[in-house]
Amino acid sequence: MAANAPRSNFIRQIIDQDLASGKHQSVHTRFPPEPNGFLHIGHAKSIVLNFGIAEDYQGSCNLRFDDTNPLKEKVDYVNSIQADVQWLGYTWEGKPRYSSDYFDRLHGYAIELIEKGLAYCDFSSQEQMREMRGTLKEPGTNSPYRDTAVDDNLKIFADMTAGKYQEGEVCLRAKIDMSSPFMCMRDPVIYRVRFAHHHQTGDKWCVYPMYDFTHCISDAIEGITHSLCTLEFQDNRRLYDWVLDNISIDCHPQQIEFSRLNLQYTVMSKRKLNLLVEEGKVSGWDDPRMPTIAGMRRRGYTPGSIREFCHRIGVTKMDNQVEMSMLEACIRDELNQNAPRAMAVIDPVRLVIENYPETHEEQLNAPNHPNDESMGTRQVPFAREILIEREDFREEANKKYKRLVLGKEVRLRNAYVIKAERVEKDAEGNITTIYCTYDPDTLGQDPADGRKVKGVIHWVAAAHALPCEFRLYDRLFQVPNPGAEEDFFSTLNPESLVVKHGFVEPSLAVASAEQAYQFERIGYFCADSKDSEEGKLVFNQTVGLRDTWSDSE
């Protein structure tokens, strides 16, 4: 196993035992998403688990699309899923696989169950089937079609396949046990009629297998050794095993369940995420506020930070809500080490250095990272007129305020010490210009007379500053568990996106998407992959410099 493998968990312990006992000679996992939406951070946990285990045990992992419901699936989703898995740093075994690759074999296994008297065609309505199903406390009742003769069932299923029945008119059910304490074993539907064009098989089929029937057989066909899924499928393991035990297939994978990821202040349901998109509550699946991998990528999260997050939260059987601060800590830790520094002013106010020569400009040398000389330096223009953050100046302030105050000094980052002398205001009393003087002998060194200047603020030269749109992101919802609310739309945070217009230093003119920067004293940002271009810069805030989530929770 790899020396840097993630810490052990109960799944790895099972695999270790299986290999030691000789039950398996190698490990084969799979990641089986349904292409009915974009992948989210919860899927990332499964990706890291399945592909990571395959890597660490020198095994293999398949990418298989669970494409049994053509009404909700799209090729666009297929493409986005492949891109996300690759971006996270993983490679699947062979070509991408599809459950639809096995439709012929699945259909044959359905016929086998009918022939064995273990499946029957049912003409009951959905409402009737729901009533017959019973409750958790009361057993179900048998369908009046349960004892239909095998030959009749074969004929009906053949007619279903030939398109002779309407959608909802008839379905194929497994004949198991209507009094089972497990609802999934009460004669579940395994095939239904669907007149829909399929993105892989076209119009070949008008009957489609259900997930619970398809998944276990697909695993077995592919020789999967350990079928890892989330806890909501725990009861379904009995159906998984029943299907494989009752068809003529040699391989019988082991299903193992683990807890799904629940991240605070967002939702993990693809249905609810789709509603956010359809109702225009977000700009799309890749909106940087979305917990989708595409959205997080656009916001500036890195593959390494997402993988690290998945390792930190671990793999258990206990459901819990993971704090947003844990996710943010992973990207903050990485970018603090790797992101080059730059200067940006989000809420600018004009500052004039009156004793600096009016026509003079100079290029100051600024390190790209204060703790990593290998990242080099850059040239930053400096002139008489600069822009600073409005909140970095006060006319009066107590001693705790370490920024610019009227009559006092502060250092400009990578530049000189300045002193605020006076201000100019508009008719409403808003400060429009701060007039200062500078000490020309303080470039890169302390004042010669030994006076202490404690504060440091950032700036950009007004003549060279590039206009920029800043998109500042906050949590998408106002409550920790919006999915539990009756109307989760009502908990949306109206301040989840705040747009500001300011300026950045000229070195960012050609900033590329996904390249992270620390805007000094503000936070970590990256150029937006869709909207940012030379001459029209748009930067997305990835994360702040400090953990503000925990402070407010």
Disulfide bonds with the S-S distance in Angstrom:
none
